Amino acid sequence: MVLAMSRGATRAAGRLLPEIPLLRRGRMELGSGDGDGEAAEVIVPAHFRCPISLELMRDPVTAPTGITYDRESLEGWLARGHATCPVTGRPVRLVDLVPNHATRRMIQDWCVANRASGVERVPTPRVPVGEDDAEEVLAEVAATARRGDAAGCGAVAARARALGKESERNRRCFAAAGAARTLSSAFMHLAGEPVESASAVSAALGEILAALTVFFPLDEECRRCIASPASLKSLASLLSHGELAARVSAAVVLRELASSGDRHALEGVSKTHRMCDALVGLVTSPISSQATKAALVTAYYLVSASDRAAARFAELGAVPAVVELLVDADKGTTEKALAVLDAVLGTDAGVESARAHALVVPVLVKKMFRVSDMATDFAVSALWRLCRASGAGVGACRAEALRVGAFQKLLLLLQVGCSGVTKERASELLKILNGSRTSVECIETADFKGLKRPF
């Protein structure tokens, strides 16, 4: 009876819409023609199309109003604050949606019948997670963590992660059930001792962190758990000695913690033994682009918040590590690496380390253009710090800047325009470098013939 009503209502909704050709890869033509070179159009039956998206339904569900929609489209409609059926205007709740298996099977049969025209079969959708299911899984995560059952907790956390990644609906369901808090608490319960890459505890902590990355952001309670001394100790150990996937997850969670604006958490990270060493290690010996970028973001927040942390990073070789990374880095990595370098150069140890490295000035001048406005700001600021500070090596640093064309690039930068602070520092840099210029041109000037005014 219910299926009959659903089919009838779906057809009724379909009659409101004209039939349209199936769109595939941006084209309306599929398959081959009758030998004259023209492609044949495949018309999607109106009752197979969602009344919201007008596209072929992949997971049809029927509302209490009798209208069938594609699950993703209707759930998106409800998530945007609507609480009514788009066709009838009557009240609809998420929990009231019923999978329409009959329509789904008819759509699959239709896809198979039109396979020769290039139509791909709609896969059978997975059953979405319900509130009770999510709460049951998370309760098991909490229970196994309290018992100290590392292997069991890791297995359940992996299950929660897999379910959360299946669909945005599942992810929201787990998030609403408190997944981030449960996983953060479980991590704190199992953390504390140094972890070895082959141990059950290491594997479990890695699975928990991997699951936690699916359910960001971290609220205050989550941050309190992850920023506990025991948790931070395990995070530092995982960053250095964990399996590859665990190291990446640890770096991502640490980035989320550092970028939250929680000063207590940031202070705890900076004081954790060998945490800075582990972060520099991810830059000097990259394991993945994601981990490297996460480590750079964390490092930036640490050195920006504390001169002591900045000096520590300089002592650990952060300057040469970041400069080597900058040589062939993509845009996102370049921006983050320049931010870290600029912050570290705010310390005497950072300046001393930079002046001792032959590539620092050439790389900064090279990255001053053709990356992004953000990269330009950080590159100018870092070069300004190097050239204005007194001490040994400042003359050589200025001479190198002139040799690689910093003067002309700064002129061009002021010509095309830049932000307030960058403009001030670029102007001061020009004055500093102008005093060190000789009558010999430092680089080819052909690229700068278009400048309309001299310095």
Phi, psi and chi 1 to 4 in degrees:
 res  aa     phi    psi   chi1   chi2   chi3   chi4
   1 MET       -  -45.0  178.9   67.5  175.7      -
   2 VAL   -65.8  -40.6  173.3      -      -      -
   3 LEU   -64.8  -40.1  -72.0  178.4      -      -
   4 ALA   -62.7  -42.0      -      -      -      -
   5 MET   -65.3  -39.1  -69.8  176.3   61.5      -
   6 SER   -65.7  -43.3  -61.3      -      -      -
   7 ARG   -64.1  -43.6  -68.2 -175.2 -164.0  176.4
   8 GLY   -64.1  -42.5      -      -      -      -
   9 ALA   -66.5  -37.4      -      -      -      -
  10 THR   -63.6  -43.7  -56.3      -      -      -
  11 ARG   -63.8  -36.6  -67.4 -167.3 -178.3   95.4
  12 ALA   -64.2  -41.6      -      -      -      -
  13 ALA   -66.2  -37.6      -      -      -      -
  14 GLY   -63.3  -33.2      -      -      -      -
  15 ARG   -66.9  -17.3  -75.9 -165.0  -65.2  -88.5
  16 LEU   -74.9  -14.4  -61.5  175.4      -      -
  17 LEU  -118.5  138.5  -53.2  168.2      -      -
  18 PRO   -72.4  153.3   28.7  -35.6      -      -
  19 GLU   -72.4  140.6  -68.6 -170.1  -20.5      -
  20 ILE  -131.1  153.7   60.0  174.5      -      -
  21 PRO   -67.6  150.2  -16.2   28.7      -      -
  22 LEU   -69.6  129.6  177.6   65.0      -      -
  23 LEU   -90.3  130.4  -58.8 -179.8      -      -
  24 ARG  -141.7  119.2 -177.4  174.0 -179.4  -95.7
  25 ARG    55.7   36.8  -63.2 -179.6 -176.6  175.2
  26 GLY    79.3    5.3      -      -      -      -
  27 ARG  -117.6  156.8  -60.5  179.5   57.3  136.9
  28 MET  -103.4    0.0  -61.8  174.2   63.9      -
  29 GLU  -111.2  134.3  -62.1  176.7  -15.4      -
  30 LEU  -131.6  155.2  -64.2  174.0      -      -
  31 GLY    69.7 -165.1      -      -      -      -
  32 SER  -113.3  157.0   58.7      -      -      -
  33 GLY   -86.5 -153.6      -      -      -      -
  34 ASP   -93.6   26.2  -62.3  -33.7      -      -
  35 GLY   100.0   -5.3      -      -      -      -
  36 ASP   -95.8    9.8   56.7   -0.9      -      -
  37 GLY    87.7   -6.3      -      -      -      -
  38 GLU   -90.7  139.8  -65.2 -176.8   -0.1      -
  39 ALA   -84.7  148.5      -      -      -      -
  40 ALA   -91.6  142.5      -      -      -      -
  41 GLU   -88.5  139.5  -67.7 -175.6  -10.3      -
  42 VAL  -105.2  118.6  177.9      -      -      -
  43 ILE   -91.6  124.0  -56.3  -61.0      -      -
  44 VAL   -81.2  123.5 -179.6      -      -      -
  45 PRO   -55.2  140.5  -26.3   35.2      -      -
  46 ALA   -58.5  -36.8      -      -      -      -
  47 HIS   -79.3    1.4   55.4  -73.4      -      -
  48 PHE   -98.3   -2.8  -71.2  170.5      -      -
  49 ARG  -103.1  142.7  -67.8 -173.6  -74.9  113.5
  50 CYS   -71.8  131.7  174.4      -      -      -
  51 PRO   -62.8  -17.0  -23.6   34.3      -      -
  52 ILE   -89.6  -56.0  -62.6  174.7      -      -
  53 SER   -88.5  -17.5   67.3      -      -      -
  54 LEU    64.8   14.8  -54.9 -176.6      -      -
  55 GLU  -105.7  164.0  -64.5  178.7   -4.8      -
  56 LEU   -58.3  128.3 -176.3   69.7      -      -
  57 MET   -73.1  134.9  -68.3 -174.3  -72.6      -
  58 ARG  -103.7  -26.9  -54.4 -178.7   66.5   83.9
  59 ASP  -142.3   76.4 -175.6    7.9      -      -
  60 PRO   -67.7  133.6   21.7  -30.3      -      -
  61 VAL  -130.9  147.8  -67.7      -      -      -
  62 THR  -108.1  129.7  -58.2      -      -      -
  63 ALA   -82.0  164.1      -      -      -      -
  64 PRO   -58.7  -18.8  -23.3   33.2      -      -
  65 THR   -77.6   -6.9   57.6      -      -      -
  66 GLY    92.2   -3.3      -      -      -      -
  67 ILE   -91.2  137.2  -52.6  -61.0      -      -
  68 THR  -101.9  133.9  -64.0      -      -      -
  69 TYR  -129.2  166.7  -59.6   89.3      -      -
  70 ASP   -76.7  135.0 -175.3   71.7      -      -
  71 ARG   -56.7  -46.9 -178.2 -173.9  -66.3  -83.0
  72 GLU   -60.9  -40.7 -177.1  177.8   -2.2      -
  73 SER   -67.6  -44.8  -63.8      -      -      -
  74 LEU   -70.7  -39.0 -174.9   54.4      -      -
  75 GLU   -65.7  -35.9  -71.7 -176.3   -7.7      -
  76 GLY   -64.4  -39.8      -      -      -      -
  77 TRP   -60.4  -46.5  166.5  -91.4      -      -
  78 LEU   -67.9  -37.5  -63.9  175.3      -      -
  79 ALA   -65.9  -24.4      -      -      -      -
  80 ARG   -82.9    9.7  -69.5 -169.0  -68.7  -87.9
  81 GLY   102.3   -2.2      -      -      -      -
  82 HIS   -80.2  146.9  -56.3  -71.7      -      -
  83 ALA  -130.7   23.5      -      -      -      -
  84 THR  -131.8  161.2   57.5      -      -      -
  85 CYS   -70.8  126.4  170.3      -      -      -
  86 PRO   -60.4  -28.9  -24.5   34.5      -      -
  87 VAL   -86.7  -47.2  172.6      -      -      -
  88 THR   -97.1  -21.5   67.2      -      -      -
  89 GLY    80.4    3.4      -      -      -      -
  90 ARG   -84.2  157.6  -69.2  162.3   54.1 -171.3
  91 PRO   -60.8  140.8  -23.7   34.7      -      -
  92 VAL  -140.5  135.3  170.8      -      -      -
  93 ARG  -117.3  154.3  -61.9 -179.0  -54.7  166.0
  94 LEU   -59.8  -39.4 -173.2   64.0      -      -
  95 VAL   -71.2  -13.0  -65.0      -      -      -
  96 ASP   -88.9   -5.4  -64.5  -30.3      -      -
  97 LEU   -73.8  133.8  -55.1 -176.8      -      -
  98 VAL  -118.2  128.3  177.9      -      -      -
  99 PRO   -59.3  132.6  -23.4   34.1      -      -
 100 ASN   -99.4   84.9 -167.6  -33.4      -      -
 101 HIS   -65.6  -35.0  -60.8  -63.3      -      -
 102 ALA   -63.2  -47.6      -      -      -      -
 103 THR   -65.2  -39.5  -62.6      -      -      -
 104 ARG   -61.5  -41.6 -170.6 -106.7  -55.0  161.9
 105 ARG   -66.9  -38.2  -77.1 -166.5  -69.2  -91.5
 106 MET   -64.6  -38.1  -72.6 -169.2  -67.5      -
 107 ILE   -64.6  -41.9  -70.3  173.5      -      -
 108 GLN   -64.2  -41.5  -70.8  175.8  -32.9      -
 109 ASP   -63.2  -39.7  -68.3  -18.5      -      -
 110 TRP   -65.1  -40.1  177.3   84.6      -      -
 111 CYS   -62.0  -42.7  -69.3      -      -      -
 112 VAL   -64.1  -41.6  171.3      -      -      -
 113 ALA   -65.4  -24.9      -      -      -      -
 114 ASN  -108.6   21.0  -71.7  -84.4      -      -
 115 ARG   -60.9  -36.7 -178.5  177.1  -63.1  170.9
 116 ALA   -62.5  -22.5      -      -      -      -
 117 SER   -92.4    7.1  -61.7      -      -      -
 118 GLY    95.5    8.7      -      -      -      -
 119 VAL   -82.7  127.7  178.9      -      -      -
 120 GLU   -91.7  142.7  -62.7 -179.6   -0.5      -
 121 ARG   -67.9  134.0 -177.7  179.2 -176.8  -86.1
 122 VAL   -71.4  122.8  172.4      -      -      -
 123 PRO   -69.7  153.5   26.3  -34.4      -      -
 124 THR   -68.8  121.7  -59.2      -      -      -
 125 PRO   -70.7  151.0   26.4  -33.9      -      -
 126 ARG   -75.0  150.7  -65.8  177.9  179.3  -89.3
 127 VAL   -71.0  124.0  178.1      -      -      -
 128 PRO   -67.8  154.3   24.7  -33.6      -      -
 129 VAL   -76.1  136.6  172.0      -      -      -
 130 GLY   -96.5  170.0      -      -      -      -
 131 GLU   -59.9  -42.8  -65.8  179.3    3.4      -
 132 ASP   -64.3  -38.5  -67.0  -19.4      -      -
 133 ASP   -63.1  -45.8  -59.7  -39.2      -      -
 134 ALA   -63.0  -44.7      -      -      -      -
 135 GLU   -63.2  -36.8  -69.2  174.1   -2.8      -
 136 GLU   -65.9  -43.6 -178.1  179.1  -13.2      -
 137 VAL   -64.2  -44.8  171.4      -      -      -
 138 LEU   -68.0  -34.2  -65.7  177.1      -      -
 139 ALA   -63.0  -37.2      -      -      -      -
 140 GLU   -69.9  -36.3 -168.4  172.3   -6.1      -
 141 VAL   -59.3  -47.6  169.8      -      -      -
 142 ALA   -64.4  -42.5      -      -      -      -
 143 ALA   -65.7  -45.2      -      -      -      -
 144 THR   -66.3  -34.6   50.9      -      -      -
 145 ALA   -66.7  -42.4      -      -      -      -
 146 ARG   -64.3  -33.3  -74.2 -166.5  -63.3  -91.9
 147 ARG   -78.0  -10.1  -67.4 -162.4  -55.3  -93.6
 148 GLY    77.8   18.7      -      -      -      -
 149 ASP   -84.8   85.9 -179.9    4.1      -      -
 150 ALA   -62.6  -46.5      -      -      -      -
 151 ALA   -62.7  -44.3      -      -      -      -
 152 GLY   -64.9  -41.7      -      -      -      -
 153 CYS   -64.9  -41.7 -172.2      -      -      -
 154 GLY   -61.8  -40.0      -      -      -      -
 155 ALA   -66.3  -42.3      -      -      -      -
 156 VAL   -70.3  -37.3 -176.2      -      -      -
 157 ALA   -62.6  -40.0      -      -      -      -
 158 ALA   -63.1  -36.8      -      -      -      -
 159 ARG   -66.2  -43.1 -177.1 -175.5  171.0 -160.5
 160 ALA   -61.7  -40.6      -      -      -      -
 161 ARG   -63.7  -45.0  175.1  175.3  178.3  -93.7
 162 ALA   -61.9  -42.6      -      -      -      -
 163 LEU   -67.0  -40.5  -69.5  171.7      -      -
 164 GLY   -65.7  -31.3      -      -      -      -
 165 LYS   -82.9  -11.5  -73.1  176.7   67.8   68.0
 166 GLU   -63.9  -38.6  -83.3 -173.9    6.0      -
 167 SER  -160.0  158.5   67.6      -      -      -
 168 GLU   -65.0  -32.1  178.2   59.2   23.4      -
 169 ARG   -62.8  -46.1 -178.8 -168.4 -172.1  -77.4
 170 ASN   -60.5  -42.5  -75.3    3.7      -      -
 171 ARG   -61.8  -44.9 -164.6 -159.9   69.0   78.1
 172 ARG   -63.8  -37.0  -70.7 -161.8  -56.3  -94.9
 173 CYS   -64.0  -45.4 -170.6      -      -      -
 174 PHE   -67.2  -40.2  -90.7   95.8      -      -
 175 ALA   -62.3  -41.6      -      -      -      -
 176 ALA   -65.5  -28.3      -      -      -      -
 177 ALA   -82.7    0.2      -      -      -      -
 178 GLY    90.1   35.0      -      -      -      -
 179 ALA   -61.0  -44.5      -      -      -      -
 180 ALA   -61.5  -43.4      -      -      -      -
 181 ARG   -66.7  -42.2  -68.7 -174.5  177.2 -175.4
 182 THR   -63.5  -44.8  -59.0      -      -      -
 183 LEU   -68.4  -39.6  -68.8  164.5      -      -
 184 SER   -63.4  -41.7  -59.9      -      -      -
 185 SER   -65.0  -41.1  177.5      -      -      -
 186 ALA   -63.1  -40.4      -      -      -      -
 187 PHE   -61.0  -44.1 -173.0   88.5      -      -
 188 MET   -63.4  -37.8 -176.4  175.7   64.5      -
 189 HIS   -64.8  -36.9  -86.1   90.8      -      -
 190 LEU   -92.3   -9.2  -63.6  177.6      -      -
 191 ALA   -85.5  171.6      -      -      -      -
 192 GLY   130.8  -48.7      -      -      -      -
 193 GLU   -90.8  153.3  -62.2  -58.9  -37.6      -
 194 PRO   -57.9  139.1  -23.1   33.2      -      -
 195 VAL  -108.6  142.1  -63.2      -      -      -
 196 GLU  -104.3  150.9  -59.9  -63.0  -25.7      -
 197 SER   -61.4  -26.2   59.0      -      -      -
 198 ALA   -98.5    0.2      -      -      -      -
 199 SER   -80.7  157.5   69.9      -      -      -
 200 ALA   -65.6  -36.9      -      -      -      -
 201 VAL   -65.5  -42.9  173.5      -      -      -
 202 SER   -60.2  -44.5  174.3      -      -      -
 203 ALA   -63.3  -42.7      -      -      -      -
 204 ALA   -65.3  -44.4      -      -      -      -
 205 LEU   -62.8  -37.3  -67.6  176.8      -      -
 206 GLY   -63.7  -41.8      -      -      -      -
 207 GLU   -65.7  -39.4  -68.0  -70.7    0.8      -
 208 ILE   -63.9  -44.2  -66.7  171.6      -      -
 209 LEU   -64.9  -40.8  -69.5  176.2      -      -
 210 ALA   -61.4  -40.0      -      -      -      -
 211 ALA   -68.1  -38.3      -      -      -      -
 212 LEU   -62.5  -34.2 -169.0   57.2      -      -
 213 THR   -64.9  -19.9   62.2      -      -      -
 214 VAL   -78.4  -23.0  178.0      -      -      -
 215 PHE  -116.7   30.9  -55.4  109.3      -      -
 216 PHE   -62.9  157.9  -75.8  163.3      -      -
 217 PRO   -84.9  170.9   32.3  -36.3      -      -
 218 LEU   -96.7  126.2  -55.1  178.6      -      -
 219 ASP   -84.8 -175.1   62.3   15.2      -      -
 220 GLU   -60.8  -41.0 -175.9  176.9   -4.2      -
 221 GLU   -65.7  -40.6 -176.8  176.4  -24.4      -
 222 CYS   -61.4  -45.3  -64.2      -      -      -
 223 ARG   -63.6  -35.6  -63.9 -165.2  -61.2  -89.7
 224 ARG   -63.3  -40.2  179.8 -178.4   59.1   79.4
 225 CYS   -68.6  -46.6  -67.2      -      -      -
 226 ILE   -71.2  -28.8  -62.5  -62.1      -      -
 227 ALA   -90.7    7.2      -      -      -      -
 228 SER   -66.3  151.7   69.9      -      -      -
 229 PRO   -54.4  -41.3  -28.0   36.9      -      -
 230 ALA   -65.4  -42.9      -      -      -      -
 231 SER   -66.0  -43.6  -65.6      -      -      -
 232 LEU   -65.6  -35.1  -70.0  174.4      -      -
 233 LYS   -61.2  -44.0 -177.7  178.8  179.6 -179.5
 234 SER   -69.5  -36.7  -70.5      -      -      -
 235 LEU   -61.0  -45.1  -89.1  175.4      -      -
 236 ALA   -62.3  -39.9      -      -      -      -
 237 SER   -66.9  -41.3 -172.5      -      -      -
 238 LEU   -65.2  -38.6  -78.6  171.0      -      -
 239 LEU   -59.8  -32.6  -77.4  174.9      -      -
 240 SER   -95.0  -37.7  -60.7      -      -      -
 241 HIS  -123.5   -1.1  -53.1  -64.2      -      -
 242 GLY   -75.3  171.2      -      -      -      -
 243 GLU   -63.8  163.0  -64.5  -71.5  -15.3      -
 244 LEU   -54.6  -50.4  178.9   62.2      -      -
 245 ALA   -62.9  -38.2      -      -      -      -
 246 ALA   -67.3  -37.1      -      -      -      -
 247 ARG   -65.7  -40.7  -65.8  176.7   70.5 -170.9
 248 VAL   -64.6  -46.1  174.4      -      -      -
 249 SER   -63.4  -40.7  -63.4      -      -      -
 250 ALA   -62.3  -40.8      -      -      -      -
 251 ALA   -64.8  -39.6      -      -      -      -
 252 VAL   -68.8  -42.2  172.2      -      -      -
 253 VAL   -65.9  -40.6  169.7      -      -      -
 254 LEU   -63.6  -39.2 -162.1   59.7      -      -
 255 ARG   -61.0  -43.7  176.9 -157.2   64.2 -162.8
 256 GLU   -61.7  -39.3 -175.4   73.8    8.9      -
 257 LEU   -67.2  -46.4 -172.3   66.7      -      -
 258 ALA   -68.2  -35.0      -      -      -      -
 259 SER   -86.7    4.2   60.2      -      -      -
 260 SER   -76.8  -16.4   65.5      -      -      -
 261 GLY    86.0    4.4      -      -      -      -
 262 ASP   -81.5  103.0 -170.0  -34.3      -      -
 263 ARG   -66.0  -34.1  -63.7 -166.9   61.5   81.8
 264 HIS   -63.4  -43.8  173.3   74.1      -      -
 265 ALA   -65.5  -41.2      -      -      -      -
 266 LEU   -64.8  -39.5 -158.0   58.5      -      -
 267 GLU   -64.8  -39.7 -176.4  178.5   -6.4      -
 268 GLY   -63.7  -39.6      -      -      -      -
 269 VAL   -63.3  -45.6  172.8      -      -      -
 270 SER   -66.2  -26.7   65.9      -      -      -
 271 LYS   -90.7   -8.0  -68.9 -178.7  177.2  179.0
 272 THR   -71.7  131.0  -59.5      -      -      -
 273 HIS   -59.2  127.9 -179.7   60.0      -      -
 274 ARG    65.9   15.0  -61.2 -164.7   67.0   80.2
 275 MET   -70.2  -45.6 -177.4   68.9   83.2      -
 276 CYS   -62.9  -38.5  -65.8      -      -      -
 277 ASP   -59.3  -43.7  -54.6   63.0      -      -
 278 ALA   -65.1  -38.7      -      -      -      -
 279 LEU   -67.2  -43.2  -69.8  169.6      -      -
 280 VAL   -63.5  -36.0  173.4      -      -      -
 281 GLY   -61.0  -34.2      -      -      -      -
 282 LEU   -70.9  -19.7  -71.2  177.2      -      -
 283 VAL   -88.6  -42.5  178.0      -      -      -
 284 THR   -72.4  -33.0   55.6      -      -      -
 285 SER  -128.7   77.4  -58.1      -      -      -
 286 PRO   -61.2  141.6  -20.0   32.8      -      -
 287 ILE  -111.2  -22.8   58.4  174.2      -      -
 288 SER  -167.9  156.0   75.9      -      -      -
 289 SER   -61.8  -39.2  175.5      -      -      -
 290 GLN   -62.9  -44.4 -176.0 -177.7   24.8      -
 291 ALA   -67.2  -39.8      -      -      -      -
 292 THR   -63.0  -46.8  -60.3      -      -      -
 293 LYS   -64.4  -39.1  -69.3  178.1 -179.7  179.1
 294 ALA   -64.4  -41.5      -      -      -      -
 295 ALA   -63.7  -39.6      -      -      -      -
 296 LEU   -65.5  -41.5  -71.9  171.2      -      -
 297 VAL   -62.6  -46.2  172.1      -      -      -
 298 THR   -60.7  -45.5  -57.5      -      -      -
 299 ALA   -60.1  -40.7      -      -      -      -
 300 TYR   -60.3  -46.7  171.3   73.2      -      -
 301 TYR   -66.0  -34.5  -79.0  103.0      -      -
 302 LEU   -67.8  -49.6  -70.9  174.8      -      -
 303 VAL   -72.0  -26.5  -60.9      -      -      -
 304 SER   -73.4  -27.9  -62.1      -      -      -
 305 ALA   -89.3  -19.7      -      -      -      -
 306 SER  -148.3  125.3  166.7      -      -      -
 307 ASP   -65.1  -32.5  -70.1  -19.5      -      -
 308 ARG   -64.1  -41.7 -176.2  169.5   63.2   87.7
 309 ALA   -66.9  -39.0      -      -      -      -
 310 ALA   -62.6  -43.3      -      -      -      -
 311 ALA   -63.9  -37.1      -      -      -      -
 312 ARG   -65.0  -42.1  176.7   59.8  179.3  158.2
 313 PHE   -63.3  -38.5  -88.2   94.0      -      -
 314 ALA   -63.9  -42.3      -      -      -      -
 315 GLU   -62.5  -32.6  -67.1  169.9    3.7      -
 316 LEU   -81.6    0.0  -68.8  170.5      -      -
 317 GLY    88.3   26.8      -      -      -      -
 318 ALA   -64.7  -35.5      -      -      -      -
 319 VAL   -62.9  -55.7  170.9      -      -      -
 320 PRO   -62.3  -33.8   16.7  -29.1      -      -
 321 ALA   -64.3  -44.9      -      -      -      -
 322 VAL   -68.9  -39.3  168.7      -      -      -
 323 VAL   -64.9  -43.9  171.2      -      -      -
 324 GLU   -61.0  -37.9  -65.2  -69.4  -19.8      -
 325 LEU   -66.5  -34.6 -178.5   66.1      -      -
 326 LEU   -68.8  -22.5  -83.9  167.4      -      -
 327 VAL   -55.8  -45.3  173.5      -      -      -
 328 ASP  -125.7   28.9  -64.6  -48.6      -      -
 329 ALA   -79.8  152.7      -      -      -      -
 330 ASP   -77.7  178.7   59.9   26.5      -      -
 331 LYS   -59.3  -50.0  175.1 -176.4  172.6 -177.8
 332 GLY   -62.4  -43.7      -      -      -      -
 333 THR   -67.2  -38.9  -57.5      -      -      -
 334 THR   -60.2  -47.3  -64.3      -      -      -
 335 GLU   -59.7  -44.8  -68.5  173.6  -18.1      -
 336 LYS   -69.1  -41.2  -65.2  172.0  178.6   60.2
 337 ALA   -66.0  -41.4      -      -      -      -
 338 LEU   -65.0  -35.3  -74.6  172.3      -      -
 339 ALA   -63.1  -44.3      -      -      -      -
 340 VAL   -64.4  -46.5  172.7      -      -      -
 341 LEU   -59.6  -44.9 -175.8   58.7      -      -
 342 ASP   -61.1  -41.7  178.1   48.6      -      -
 343 ALA   -67.6  -41.7      -      -      -      -
 344 VAL   -65.8  -33.1  173.1      -      -      -
 345 LEU   -71.7   -1.2  -68.6 -178.2      -      -
 346 GLY   -77.3   -3.2      -      -      -      -
 347 THR  -115.0  155.1   65.3      -      -      -
 348 ASP   -62.2  -38.9  -67.7  -21.4      -      -
 349 ALA   -64.7  -37.5      -      -      -      -
 350 GLY   -67.1  -43.4      -      -      -      -
 351 VAL   -63.0  -44.5  170.4      -      -      -
 352 GLU   -60.8  -43.1 -178.3  179.9   -6.4      -
 353 SER   -65.2  -39.6  177.1      -      -      -
 354 ALA   -68.4  -41.0      -      -      -      -
 355 ARG   -67.7  -20.6  -73.1  177.5  177.5  170.3
 356 ALA   -86.5   -5.3      -      -      -      -
 357 HIS  -106.7  125.0 -163.3  -71.2      -      -
 358 ALA   -67.3  -23.3      -      -      -      -
 359 LEU   -91.5  -11.1  -77.2  179.0      -      -
 360 VAL   -59.1  -55.7  172.0      -      -      -
 361 VAL   -64.5  -47.4  172.7      -      -      -
 362 PRO   -58.6  -39.3  -25.9   35.2      -      -
 363 VAL   -67.2  -42.5  166.0      -      -      -
 364 LEU   -62.3  -42.3  -72.6  175.5      -      -
 365 VAL   -66.7  -39.1  174.7      -      -      -
 366 LYS   -64.4  -40.3  178.0 -177.7  178.1 -178.5
 367 LYS   -82.0    2.0  -60.0  -63.1 -179.3  179.8
 368 MET   -69.0  -23.5 -159.1  177.1  -68.4      -
 369 PHE  -131.1  162.5  -82.2  105.6      -      -
 370 ARG    66.6   23.4  -62.0 -178.3 -179.8  178.5
 371 VAL  -119.1  -71.1  178.7      -      -      -
 372 SER  -169.8  167.0   68.4      -      -      -
 373 ASP   -62.1  -37.5  -69.3  -17.1      -      -
 374 MET   -64.5  -44.3 -178.8 -176.8  -64.3      -
 375 ALA   -62.4  -40.2      -      -      -      -
 376 THR   -60.0  -45.6  -62.7      -      -      -
 377 ASP   -58.9  -47.4  -67.2  -17.2      -      -
 378 PHE   -69.3  -39.0  -76.3  126.0      -      -
 379 ALA   -64.4  -44.5      -      -      -      -
 380 VAL   -64.0  -43.2  170.0      -      -      -
 381 SER   -62.1  -43.4  178.5      -      -      -
 382 ALA   -65.2  -42.0      -      -      -      -
 383 LEU   -67.0  -37.1 -170.5   62.0      -      -
 384 TRP   -60.3  -42.5  171.5   78.8      -      -
 385 ARG   -63.7  -39.1  -66.0 -178.2 -167.9  -81.3
 386 LEU   -69.6  -40.3  -80.9  177.0      -      -
 387 CYS   -88.3  -20.4  -67.1      -      -      -
 388 ARG   -91.8  -28.3   72.8 -174.6  -68.6  -92.4
 389 ALA   -68.7  145.0      -      -      -      -
 390 SER   -83.1  179.4   58.8      -      -      -
 391 GLY   112.4  178.8      -      -      -      -
 392 ALA   -64.3  137.1      -      -      -      -
 393 GLY    90.8   -6.4      -      -      -      -
 394 VAL   -65.8  -38.6   63.7      -      -      -
 395 GLY   -63.2  -43.6      -      -      -      -
 396 ALA   -64.3  -36.1      -      -      -      -
 397 CYS   -65.7  -43.3 -174.8      -      -      -
 398 ARG   -66.8  -40.7  -67.1  172.4 -178.2  174.1
 399 ALA   -63.0  -40.0      -      -      -      -
 400 GLU   -66.4  -39.0  178.6   68.2    3.6      -
 401 ALA   -61.7  -42.0      -      -      -      -
 402 LEU   -65.8  -40.5  -74.3  168.1      -      -
 403 ARG   -63.0  -37.0 -172.0 -174.3   70.2   79.7
 404 VAL   -93.5    8.3  -64.2      -      -      -
 405 GLY    93.5   20.7      -      -      -      -
 406 ALA   -62.8  -39.0      -      -      -      -
 407 PHE   -59.4  -49.4 -168.3   87.2      -      -
 408 GLN   -66.7  -37.3  -71.6   84.2   -8.7      -
 409 LYS   -68.5  -35.9  -77.3 -161.5  172.2 -176.5
 410 LEU   -67.1  -38.5  -71.5  166.4      -      -
 411 LEU   -60.0  -45.2  -82.7  175.2      -      -
 412 LEU   -64.5  -38.0 -177.0   59.3      -      -
 413 LEU   -62.2  -44.2  178.9   62.4      -      -
 414 LEU   -67.3  -30.0  -69.0  176.8      -      -
 415 GLN   -67.6  -44.6 -177.4   80.8    6.4      -
 416 VAL   -83.7  -17.9  -59.9      -      -      -
 417 GLY   102.6  146.5      -      -      -      -
 418 CYS  -157.4  173.9   52.3      -      -      -
 419 SER   -70.5  169.0   62.1      -      -      -
 420 GLY   -55.5  -56.7      -      -      -      -
 421 VAL   -65.1  -42.9  174.4      -      -      -
 422 THR   -63.3  -38.1  -60.0      -      -      -
 423 LYS   -63.3  -42.4 -176.5  176.4 -178.7  179.5
 424 GLU   -63.7  -43.8  -68.3  176.0    6.7      -
 425 ARG   -72.5  -35.1  -67.3 -176.2  175.3 -178.8
 426 ALA   -64.4  -41.1      -      -      -      -
 427 SER   -65.2  -42.6  -61.7      -      -      -
 428 GLU   -65.1  -38.7 -174.7  176.6  -14.6      -
 429 LEU   -61.8  -42.4 -100.6  174.5      -      -
 430 LEU   -60.7  -40.3  -80.0  170.9      -      -
 431 LYS   -65.2  -41.8  -67.0  176.8 -177.9  178.2
 432 ILE   -63.8  -47.8  -66.9  171.2      -      -
 433 LEU   -71.5  -31.0  -64.2  178.1      -      -
 434 ASN   -61.5  -34.2 -167.9   49.1      -      -
 435 GLY   -71.3  -15.7      -      -      -      -
 436 SER  -103.6    0.1  -57.7      -      -      -
 437 ARG   -72.4  152.6  -64.5  179.5   73.1 -165.3
 438 THR  -116.1 -179.7   64.6      -      -      -
 439 SER   -74.6  -10.0   58.5      -      -      -
 440 VAL   -89.5  129.6 -179.6      -      -      -
 441 GLU   -65.7  140.2  -73.6  -65.9  -22.3      -
 442 CYS   -80.5  -35.4  -56.6      -      -      -
 443 ILE  -144.4  177.4   64.8  165.9      -      -
 444 GLU   -61.3  134.2  -63.7 -179.6    6.8      -
 445 THR  -102.9    2.9   57.5      -      -      -
 446 ALA   -60.3  -32.5      -      -      -      -
 447 ASP   -71.6   -9.8  -67.8  -22.6      -      -
 448 PHE  -119.7   19.1  -57.2   96.9      -      -
 449 LYS   -67.3  -20.4  -71.3  179.8  178.1  178.0
 450 GLY   -78.9   -5.6      -      -      -      -
 451 LEU   -63.8  135.1  -71.0  176.3      -      -
 452 LYS   -94.4  -13.0  -62.1  178.9 -179.5  178.9
 453 ARG  -145.8  146.0   59.1 -178.3  176.5   86.6
 454 PRO   -81.1  170.4   31.8  -36.6      -      -
 455 PHE   -70.5      -  173.0   62.3      -      -
